Amino acid sequence: MPSFAVISGAQVGSALRGREKQIVELVEDAYRLHSAGDSVNPPSYFLRFPDRPSSRIIALPASLGGQAGVDGLKWISSFPENVPAGLPRASAVLILNDHDTGYPFACLEGSIISATRTAALAASAADWLSRGRRRPTRVGFFGTGLIARYIHTYLAATGWSFDEIGVHDLSADSVAGFRGHLERSGAAGRITVHAGAEQLLRASDLVVFATIAGQPHVGDPSWFEHNPLVLHVSLRDLAPEIVLAATNIVDDVEHCLKANTSPHLAEQLTGNRDFLHGTLGDVMAGRVAAPADRPLVFSPFGLGVLDLAVGRHVYDEVARSGELHVVDDFFHELRRYG
């Protein structure tokens, strides 16, 4: 008899908290499986609304091979107008399907899983892409919401410490909240709030873009003349001119060059993909080494297979704890003729 479980955000958080190094390894393993072709990760599907142009809901179907052996779907919404109303911008669920029968066996709160896999891959990229370069000692967070908080947590948990931490956001409340998080977490280094984008960028060797920007708003290549490592997590902050002046690493070429991301705009401008240096998988495998004499931009579109890997881990941990909430008789019509 197929069973179906519902896993709450509190359970998700409990299963992941304090295991950042383990989750980074898990995400790296899933990403390597994807890079080796042991996954199915079709394009994301965007549901947009004529009356709410800034909002969207995205479906990310995926299938991951390896020991996880799981299929599923992330259904994640982005409603920026939630923030002034006191709600997080993003909400999500993750559905896990049995590899053999196709039956869904769990629904998990997905926003924590999504933020976790984003932060884990960002921390991994920071490590791999700083090899062969001077390791950054000054980090700047451009955008100070939940994703920035998760990325900082994962950087700190995987051995990063900084002499200086810069923050910049259009919202003073967000800046204050993020600064409070940094202080409560015991982050080492001087914390500086920058009123302008240029000051933050010039003062940072590692830049984390985690905004809700829908189109480029940073357009001066000279702000990057000190050749920082840029984690372009929000994907649409940089003008094509900056992309073309940098070394560009992506998580997946076909996924990243869609939906008017900054790399996609660069492709539209030039008519080619020559500006791409390779993927993070190429770097991990030693096929690509990023030079240190240009800005280095990592643009991760975000892959559904990573959500599946983290979600499967959460499911297994909750099941092991004996706290799995199974919905009785969720599947009711199981006899073909009654």
C-alpha positions in Angstrom: 0.0 0.0 0.0 1.6 3.3 -1.0 1.9 5.8 1.8 2.1 9.6 1.8 3.8 11.8 4.4 3.7 15.5 5.0 6.9 17.1 6.5 6.6 20.5 8.0 9.1 23.4 7.9 10.0 22.8 11.5 10.9 19.2 10.8 12.9 20.3 7.7 14.8 22.9 9.7 15.6 20.4 12.4 16.8 17.8 9.9 19.2 20.3 8.3 20.4 22.5 11.2 24.0 22.1 12.2 24.8 19.8 9.3 26.1 22.4 6.8 29.3 20.5 5.9 27.3 17.3 5.3 24.8 19.1 3.2 27.5 20.8 1.1 29.0 17.3 0.4 25.5 16.0 -0.4 24.8 18.8 -2.9 28.3 18.4 -4.5 27.6 14.7 -5.0 24.2 15.4 -6.6 25.7 18.1 -8.8 28.5 15.7 -9.9 25.8 13.1 -10.8 24.0 15.8 -12.8 27.2 16.8 -14.5 27.9 13.2 -15.4 24.5 12.9 -17.0 22.9 10.7 -14.2 19.9 13.0 -13.9 16.9 14.4 -15.8 16.5 18.1 -15.3 14.2 19.7 -17.9 13.7 23.4 -18.2 11.9 25.2 -15.4 8.3 26.3 -16.1 7.3 29.8 -15.2 3.7 30.7 -14.4 3.3 34.5 -14.7 0.4 36.8 -14.2 -0.7 39.7 -16.4 -2.1 41.5 -13.4 0.9 40.8 -11.1 4.0 41.2 -13.4 6.5 41.1 -10.6 5.2 37.7 -9.3 5.7 34.2 -10.6 5.4 30.6 -9.6 8.0 28.2 -11.0 7.8 24.4 -11.5 11.1 22.5 -11.4 10.6 18.8 -12.3 13.6 16.6 -11.9 14.9 13.0 -11.5 18.2 12.1 -9.7 20.0 8.9 -10.1 22.7 7.4 -7.9 21.8 6.1 -4.4 19.1 8.7 -3.9 17.1 7.3 -6.8 14.2 9.8 -6.5 12.0 11.9 -8.8 10.0 14.9 -8.0 8.9 18.5 -8.4 9.6 21.8 -6.7 6.8 24.3 -6.9 8.1 27.6 -5.7 6.5 31.1 -5.8 8.2 34.5 -5.8 5.9 37.3 -4.7 8.0 40.4 -3.9 5.0 42.3 -2.6 4.9 39.9 0.4 8.0 41.5 1.9 6.4 44.9 2.8 3.5 42.9 4.3 5.8 41.0 6.6 5.8 37.7 4.8 8.9 36.1 3.1 9.0 36.6 -0.7 9.3 32.9 -1.5 7.2 29.9 -0.5 7.5 26.4 -1.8 6.6 22.7 -1.5 8.7 19.8 -2.7 7.0 16.6 -3.9 9.0 13.4 -3.9 8.0 10.5 -6.1 8.9 6.8 -5.8 11.5 5.8 -8.4 9.8 2.5 -9.2 6.1 3.2 -9.0 5.9 6.9 -9.6 3.6 7.3 -6.6 4.3 10.5 -4.7 5.4 9.5 -1.2 6.1 12.9 0.5 5.3 16.6 0.5 7.9 18.7 2.2 7.9 22.4 3.0 10.3 23.5 0.3 11.5 27.1 0.9 14.0 25.9 3.5 15.2 23.2 1.2 15.5 25.6 -1.6 17.5 28.1 0.4 19.7 25.4 1.8 20.7 23.9 -1.6 21.3 27.5 -2.9 23.6 28.3 0.0 25.3 24.9 -0.1 26.2 25.3 -3.8 27.2 28.9 -3.3 29.6 27.9 -0.5 31.0 25.0 -2.6 31.5 27.4 -5.5 33.3 29.9 -3.3 35.7 27.2 -2.2 36.4 25.7 -5.7 36.6 29.0 -7.5 38.9 30.6 -5.0 41.5 27.9 -5.5 44.4 29.3 -7.6 43.3 32.8 -6.5 44.0 34.9 -3.5 41.4 33.7 -0.9 38.9 36.6 -0.3 39.1 38.3 3.1 36.4 40.9 2.4 32.9 39.8 1.6 30.1 42.0 0.5 26.4 41.0 0.5 24.3 42.9 -2.1 20.8 42.1 -0.9 20.2 41.1 2.7 17.2 38.8 2.8 16.8 35.1 3.7 19.1 33.8 1.0 21.9 36.1 2.1 21.5 34.8 5.6 21.6 31.2 4.5 24.7 31.8 2.4 26.5 33.5 5.2 25.6 30.6 7.5 27.0 28.1 5.0 30.2 30.1 4.4 30.9 30.4 8.1 30.1 26.7 8.7 32.5 25.6 5.9 35.5 27.5 7.3 35.2 31.0 5.9 36.0 34.0 8.0 36.4 37.6 6.9 38.2 40.7 8.1 35.4 42.8 6.7 31.7 42.2 6.0 30.0 44.7 3.8 26.2 44.9 3.4 24.0 46.9 1.0 20.2 46.8 0.4 17.6 49.3 -0.7 15.6 48.4 2.5 17.0 49.9 5.7 14.9 47.3 7.7 16.6 44.4 5.7 20.0 45.9 6.4 19.3 46.2 10.1 17.9 42.7 10.3 20.9 41.1 8.5 23.3 43.1 10.6 21.6 41.8 13.6 21.9 38.2 12.3 25.6 38.8 11.7 26.2 40.1 15.2 24.1 37.3 16.9 26.0 34.7 14.9 29.3 35.9 16.3 30.7 36.7 12.8 34.2 37.9 13.0 35.3 41.0 11.1 34.2 44.6 10.9 30.6 45.0 9.6 30.1 48.0 7.3 26.8 49.2 5.9 27.4 50.8 2.4 24.9 53.3 1.2 25.8 52.7 -2.5 26.5 49.8 -4.7 29.8 51.0 -5.9 31.2 51.4 -2.5 30.2 47.8 -1.6 31.6 46.3 -4.7 35.0 48.1 -4.6 35.4 47.1 -0.9 34.8 43.4 -1.5 36.9 40.5 -2.8 33.9 38.1 -2.6 30.5 39.6 -3.6 27.2 37.8 -3.0 24.3 39.1 -5.1 21.1 37.9 -3.5 18.5 40.4 -4.6 15.0 40.2 -6.2 16.1 42.2 -9.3 14.2 41.4 -12.5 16.7 43.2 -14.7 20.2 44.5 -14.6 20.9 47.4 -12.3 24.7 47.3 -12.0 26.4 48.4 -15.2 29.8 49.9 -14.7 32.6 47.4 -15.3 35.2 49.6 -13.5 33.5 48.7 -10.2 35.0 45.2 -10.7 38.5 46.3 -11.8 40.0 44.6 -8.6 38.9 41.2 -10.0 36.6 40.0 -7.3 34.9 36.6 -7.1 31.2 37.2 -7.6 28.5 34.7 -6.6 25.7 36.0 -8.8 23.0 34.0 -7.1 20.1 36.3 -8.1 21.2 36.1 -11.8 19.8 39.3 -13.1 21.8 42.0 -11.4 24.7 42.5 -13.9 24.5 44.3 -17.2 25.8 42.2 -20.2 28.9 44.5 -20.4 30.0 43.3 -17.0 29.4 39.7 -17.9 31.4 40.1 -21.1 34.3 41.6 -19.2 34.5 38.7 -16.7 35.3 35.1 -16.6 32.0 33.3 -16.4 31.2 30.0 -14.7 27.7 28.6 -14.6 26.1 25.6 -12.9 24.4 24.4 -16.2 24.8 26.1 -19.5 21.3 25.4 -21.0 19.5 26.3 -17.8 21.4 29.5 -17.1 21.1 30.9 -20.6 17.3 31.3 -20.3 14.6 33.6 -18.8 16.6 36.8 -19.4 19.3 36.1 -16.9 22.4 38.3 -17.2 24.3 35.6 -19.1 21.3 35.1 -21.3 21.2 38.9 -22.1 24.9 38.6 -22.9 24.2 35.8 -25.3 21.4 37.9 -27.0 23.8 40.8 -27.3 26.7 38.9 -28.9 24.8 36.1 -30.6 27.2 33.5 -29.1 28.3 31.8 -25.9 32.0 32.4 -26.3 32.0 34.4 -23.0 31.3 31.3 -21.0 34.4 29.7 -19.5 32.8 26.5 -18.3 30.7 25.0 -15.6 31.3 24.4 -11.9 31.4 20.7 -12.8 34.3 21.4 -15.2 36.1 23.2 -12.4 35.5 20.3 -9.9 36.7 17.8 -12.5 39.9 19.8 -13.3 38.9 20.4 -16.9 38.8 24.2 -16.4 40.9 26.6 -14.3 39.6 30.1 -13.8 42.2 32.8 -14.4 42.8 35.4 -11.6 43.4 38.4 -13.9 39.7 39.1 -14.5 36.5 39.3 -12.4 35.1 35.8 -11.9 31.3 35.5 -12.0 29.5 32.4 -10.9 25.9 32.3 -12.1 23.9 29.3 -10.7 20.4 29.0 -12.2 19.5 26.5 -9.5 18.8 22.9 -10.4 15.8 20.8 -9.3 18.0 17.8 -8.8 19.7 19.5 -5.9 16.4 20.1 -4.2 15.6 16.4 -4.6 18.9 15.4 -3.0 18.3 17.6 0.0 14.7 16.7 0.2 15.4 13.0 0.1 18.0 13.5 2.9 15.4 15.3 5.0 12.8 12.6 4.4 15.2 9.9 5.5 16.2 11.8 8.6 12.6 12.4 9.7 11.7 8.8 9.0 14.7 7.6 11.0 13.6 9.8 13.9 10.1 8.1 14.0 8.4 11.4 13.5 7.1 11.0 10.0 3.5 12.2 9.7 1.8 9.8 7.3 -1.6 10.7 5.9 -3.8 7.7 6.3 -5.7 6.5 3.2 -4.3 9.4 1.1 -4.4 7.0 -1.9 -7.9 5.7 -1.9 -8.8 4.2 -5.3 -6.3 1.4 -5.4 -8.5 -1.4 -6.8 -8.8 -1.2 -10.5 -12.5 -2.3 -10.6 -13.5 -1.4 -7.1 
